[in-house]
């Protein structure tokens, strides 16, 4: 792994006119976190895109819709429908559902609250039409795995589950959940998500601060394979620890390092000895130098696996940080000018098929923190799942010339050399509010389809944002 790289971008005049893509609003109140997948899926057979979202109490009709876990079904003809999976579950973007398309054509949505109870919830559509009727909500209770007989009250330290990620492996469906000890654990299903049972704890670590590692997962399901599941993960939350990023993969009943070395068998119980993130392959080391700056407090952003077996990851890190863990975590209402700005950078990493060392490049300035009390929140980015050389990023600084934009705009990037250089093109310009957390939607290789939310984000539980969709041919977008 290279220890020093520099940001390089093919120059483009900042005065060049922005393209005029077809960006349409598909929901007037919605947002999501970035540790669930798939958050959105496309169905090329019907020209349909399905987007998971959570309505906020701070947004449009928030008194009535706040906390609704929703699916947005957007069609090529410009119409859209909104399906409420669970009304009023919790006004929190962490409750966003993970989606899966079953072998019988029906849709599966899996979701949970944000550490305020111990339930994984799911529903299955009645037909292949996601805008039709859905079956009743079902639940899996993690309470016995916490060593308890009664559910814990909301916000009980050390209790509660968060995030759902659904991926196939060897004919079985896995749902990765941050659960016991705030470790990555997983449920398994042998009937395509109709029922679930505990599968094991994947990794563990003595807790420092809020929670343990933040994982992103990727599988080859959109390319017709279910032979392995890759993951990248930090040790803890970056506000509590100078986090690095580690990589491993699940295959053949075991967890492996990038070079194929077996780390442990899968299926480990809560009391079994379980490996740590540090037992995996290092992707990015906190304290390494890039472009003359020391990078620390890394956080995973996105991970995709291509049809050729290539892996591409996005992540952020702090540059020359002087605050460490001494930050304004509880400064909920502090004016922005009173909170020291943290310089975040966006990185791209690539692992070639059969390789065991990641090639890492810093590709953009990710900007200061979005809000005073979330030191490492940035606009984020997404890899095109059907074109790993392309990505979408939410940036407050123009990556072509370093110009401050005032708000987060969406840029489309492309590389022809593994991320050493990026050609950037603006997708939005002169926006009235922030454009945040783009999701490049898999499922339709013939189109470049991306969704994001735009507006005002005050915190994860209080947003006034609308969901927009951009979809078009891969030329010129892709």
N, C-alpha and C positions, 0 to 999 in steps of 0.2 A: 504494500500500500504506500503510495506516495505520501511524503510528510509535508510537502510544500507545493502549492499550486497557486495560480493567479487567476483572477476573473478576466476572461477575454470574451468579447462579444463582437461579431461582425458589425462594423459601424453602420448606422442608418441615421439620416438627418432627423433631428427631433421635430423639424417642421413638416415632415412627410405626413400627408393626410392619413388619418386612421381609416381602416376599412369600414364598410357599412354592412356588417353581417346582420342576418335576421335574428335579432334578439327579442324574445317575447316573454312577457310575464305569464307564468303558469299558476302562480299562487300568490296571494297578497299578504300572506303571513306564514313564514316558514324558515327553518334553519336546521343545521345539523352539526354534530361534532365530527371528528375525523378518525376515530378509532373503531368504526363499525364498517363492515363490508359484506356484500355489496350494498352501497347506499342507493344506487340507481342501476337499472338494467334497461336495455333496449330490446325490442322484439321486431326484427326487420320484416317478418312475415305479415304483420299487421300495421307496421309503421307507427308503433306505440313505444313511448318511453315511460317507465315507471320510476318515480322519484320518491324516496322516503323523506319525511320532514316532521318537525315538531312545531306546532303553533305556539307563539309566546304570548304571555299575558300583557306584554308591552307593545304588541303589534295590533294590526287591524282586527277589530272585533275581539280584542283580547279578553274582555270580560266573559264572553261566551265561549271562545275557542282556546283560551290559554291552557296549555298542557295537552292538547289533542295530539295523539300520535297518528299521522296521516300518510296516505299515499296519494301522490299526484299522478294521474294518468293523462299524459299529453299525447295528442295525435297529430299526424302530419297535416291534417286539414285545419289546424290552428285551434281546435277545440280541446278542452281538458276537463277532467272530472276530479273530484276530491273524495277519497274514501277515508273515513275515520275508523282506524283500527281500535283505538281506545280513547274515549272522550275524557278529557281532564286528568290524564294520568299524572302529569307533572310538567310545569312550565320550565323545561330544562332541555337544551339541545343534545345532551348526552343520551336522551331516550330514543334517539332516531333508530328506526328499524333496519335490520339487515335482511336482504332479499335473496331468494333462491328460486330458480325455475325448476320445478320437479319434472321427472321423466314423463309423467302423464299430462304435462302441459300446464298444470295448475301452479299457482304462485304460493310461496311460503314467505311469511314475514315474522321475524323474531326480534324481540325488543325487551328492554328492562328499564327500571328506574335508575337514578344516579345515586347508588349507595344508600337509598332510603328504604329498601326492602330486599328480600332474598329470593326473588322470583324471576325466573326466565319465562317470558310469555311468548306465545306464538299463535298465529292464525293461518289458515289455508283457504285459498279462494275456492269457490264452488265449481268454477269452470276455468278454461284458459283465458277468459276475459277478466283482467284485473279490475275492471270497473263494475263488475257484477257483484253478486252476493258473496260474502265471505263466511266461512264457518265460525263457530264460537271460539272465543279465546280459551286456550289451554295454558297450564302453568306447570313448571317444574320448580319445586322448593329446594333450595340449597341449605335450609336451616339445619337438617341433621349433620351435614358436612361441616358446619361450624361448631359441632359438638353440643348442639342445643336441642331442646325439645319444643321450645316456643319461639315464634318469630321475634326478632328484636325490634324495638321502637325505631322510628326513623332517626338517622344520623347517629346511631350507636357506633362508637369507635371500634374499628376492627370487624364490623359486620357490613352486610350489604353487597350487592353485585352490580356491575356496570359493564356495558359494551357487549355486543354479540357479533361474532364473525363466523359466517357459514361457508365451509369449503369441503369438497369431497376428497376422499383418499381411499383407494383400493375398494371402491364400491360401497363405502360407508360415508355417511355425512357427519362432519365434525362441526360443533359450534363452540368457538373459543370465547371464554368469558373471564373477565377479571373478577375473581371470587374470593375464596378462602385465603386469608392473610393478604388480600389484594394481590394475589399471584395469578398468572395466567393458568387457568384450569379449562377443562373442556367437557362438553356433553357429546354423546354419540347417538346416531340414529341409524337403524337398519331398515327403516321403512320410508326413506326419503322425507324425513321431517315430521311424520305423523305422530311419533312418540320419541321421547328422549330419555337417556339414562346417563349417569355419571360415567365419564370415560377416564379421567385421571387429572393429576396436577402435572403441568408441563415443566415449570421452573419455579424456584422459590429463592428467598433471600431474607435475612433478618431485615425487618422494615426500618427505614430511615425516613422520618417525616411523614408525608401524607399517605403514599401508596408505594407499591413496588412497580416493576417495569411497565413501560408503555410499548406495546407490540403492534406491528403491522404484519399482515399475513398475505400470501399470494399463492395461487394454485394455477394449474394449466387448464382448468375446466373450460374456459372460453376458447381454447384451442384443441379441445377434444381429448384431453388427458387428465387423469386423476392419480398420477403415479407418485406425487410428492406435494407437500405443502411447505413453502419457505416462510421464514419469519425474520424480522429484524426487531430488536428490542433494546431499551435502555435498562439500567439497573433500578432507577427510581424516577421520581419527578425531577425535572431539571432545576426547579427552585430550591430543592432540598439537597441536591447532590451534584457534583461536577460530572454529569453523565457522559458516558461513551455509548457507542452503538455496536451491537453484536448480531451475528447472523448464524442461523442454523436451518436445518430442514428435517421434516418428518417423512420417512419412507420405510417400507418393509418392517413396520412394527417398532421402529426405533427413531430416536432423535439423533441427528448427525451434525458434525461440523461441516464447513464448506468443502473440505477435502475428502469427505466420505467417512471420516472416523466416527465410530459410534460413541455417542456421549452417554446414552442410557436407553433402556427399553421404555416404550410407551405403556400407559395403563397404570402409572404409579398412584397409589392411594395417598390420602392426606397425611398419613403417618409415615409413609415410606421416605427413605432418603432420596432427595430429588436434586438435580443439578441446578447451578446458578447460571445467570446470563453470562458471566465471565468464563464459563466452560465452553462457550461457543466461539466462533471465529470473530476476531475483531474486524469491524468494518470501518470504524472511526474512533480515534482515541482522543479523549479530552486532554487538552494541554498541547496538542500538536500545532504546528505553525503552518499558516497558509497565507501567502502573499504578504509576509512580514507581520502578520497578526496571529496571536495565540487564540485558538478556538476552544471553547469549553461549553458545558451545559447543552449538549446536543439533544435533539428531540426528533423522533421519527415522524415522517410526513406521509409518504406513500411508498408502495412496493408493487411491482408488476413482474410477471414472468411471461416471456414471449413464446411463440410457437417453436422457435429454435432452441429453447432452453435458456436463453439469456435472461438475466435479472437486472432490473433497473430500480434504484431507490432514490427518493428525495428525502432530505432532512434539513433541519436548521441547527445553528449553533450560535453562541454569543462570541463576538470578536473583542479581544482585549478587555474582557469584563473585569471590573474592579469591585463589584458588589458581592459576587459569590452567592451565598444564601442569606446575606443581610440585605434583604429587599423589602419593598413596601407592600408585602402580601396583604395586609389588612387595611390598606389605604383605599377603601371603597370609593370615597367621595373626594379624594385629593385632586386638586386641579392638576392638569397634565404638566404644567410648567414647574410644579413643585416636586415632581417625581423624576429622578434621573433616567434619561433615555438609555436603553440598552441597544447596542448595535448588533442586530442579528443578520446572519448571512444564510443564503439558500445554497445547498449543495446537491449535486447529482452524483450517484455512484453506480457503477456497472460491473457485473460479474459475468465474464464470458463463459459459455458452456464448457464444463470440464475444468475451469480454473478454480483456484482456491484463494486468490488475492483480489480484492476489490480495487478498481480504479476509481478514484474520487476526485472531483473537481468542484471548486467553488464557482457558482454560475451567476449569482445576483446578490444585491443587497436586499435583505428581507425587511429591513426597516426597524423602527423601535417597537416596543410592545404595544398591543392594541389598546390596553387599558392598564391603569396603575396597579391593580391587584392581581394581574395575570402577566407576570414578567416575561413569559416566553410564548405568549400568543402572538402569532403573526398572521398575514393573509393566507399563507400556505400555497400549495401547488398540487398538480396532479399529472401523472404520466398517462399518455395516450395508450390504453391497453392493447390496441391493435397496431400501434406504430411507436415502438419504444424509443425512437429517436426524436419524438415530439413530446411537448409538455405544455401545460397551461399554468400560469402563475399569477397570484394576486400580489402586486407590488406597489409600494408608495414612492419608490424611486425609479425613474425610467432606466431600464437596464442598458439602453443604448448609449446614453450620454450622462447618466448620473443626476439628471435634473429632478428636483423635488416636485412631486405632483400634488401634494396636499391631501389627496385621498388615495385609497387603494384602487388601482385599475387592473384589468385583466390583460395579460400579454400571452401571446403564443410564441413558443420557442422551438427551434429545430437545431439539431446537431448532426454533423456528418463525420465526427471524429471522436465519438464516445464521450462527448461533453466538454472537451478541451476548449471548443468555441461554440457559441450559441448565436444563431440568427434570431433576433427578436422582432416581432410585429405586434403593434397594439391592437387589441380587440375592442376595448372601451376607451373613451377619452372624455375629459371635462365632466366627469360624473358629479352628481349632486351629493352622493354619499359613497360609502365604501362598498367595493365589490369583493366578496370574501369567499374563501374555501371552495374553489372550483373542484368539481368532480367530473373527470372524463369518463363517459358512460360506456361500458362494454356491451357487446351483444350484436352490434351491427357494423361489421368491418367496412362496409361500403360508405359509411358516413362518419364525419368528425362531429361528435355530439358531446356537449359539455353543459353542465348546469352550475350555478352558483347562487348565492343570495346577496342582496344589496340593500343598503340602508344604514341604519344605526344600530350598533351592537354595544350595549352598556355592560352587560355581563352575560354569562351563559343562560341565565334565567330571565333575562330582560332584554329583548331585542325588538326593534321595529324594522323588519326586513321582509322583502318580497323575494320569491324564487323566480329566477329567469332561466330560459333555455335557449341555447344556440345549437343549431343543427344544420349541416350542409355537406356538400360533396367534399371529399378529401383534398381536392384542388379548388381554391387555393388554401383553404383552412388547414389541411393536413399536408 
